[in-house]
Amino acid sequence: MVEDEQIIADRFCAGDMSVFKELVEIYKKKVYFLAYDLVLNHHEAEDISQEVFLRVYKSAKTFRRDARMSSWVYRITVNASIDRLRKNKVALDELNEQTCPNPISTAPNTTNPEVEAETNILAGHIEGALSRVTPRERAVFVMRHYNNLEVNEIAEIMKISSGTVKSLFFRALKKLQKELSIYRGTPQMEVNSE
């Protein structure tokens, strides 16, 4: 895929817009799910996805060929998602109330309704906990945990140092541990919040 990605990037940067449809097909699900994980709203994630590909199309000449196309597309997605959250000036808690079910976590109906109900409750608690971290912490956590991106790739996407990525990830983890301490069976001990 890396070779294909480079070929597509080269053709795209050379002005071959016929490859744009292929680029959208490769990244559309990844862009949508990343945006959804950041804004927790189906309609916002769809809007952001369209905005991302519009920006990609308009910015073809600004793409550096020494960077990975996926990193560039992810950077645009993260920035557009954070911009959307800031622009709306809506607390993430309020956004969480407006969301549709998480498309990643909605699995086909299980044969055990009790297990399905517990899974939905846990997914809701995880989303609630994620809504209480900062947008940058959330972006790092989502890219690292859900998208399995490496620290150096996240650093490239967000244009920050690897140390800052690790720090943001650690802070997000600590906050999530505190929020989800109920699942440990005992209350969370005092966590250093910074």
Buried (B, 14 or more C-beta within 10 A) or exposed (E): EEEEBEEBBEBBBEEEEEBBEBBBEBBBEBBBBBBBBBBBBBEBBEBBBBBBBEBBEEEBEEBEEEEBBBBBBBBBBBBBBBEBBEEEEBEBEEBBEEBEEBEEEEEEEEEEEEEBEEBBEEBBBBBBBBBBBBBBBBBBBBBBBEBEBEBEBBBBBBEBEBEBBBBBBEBBBBBBBBBBBEEEEEEEEEEEEE
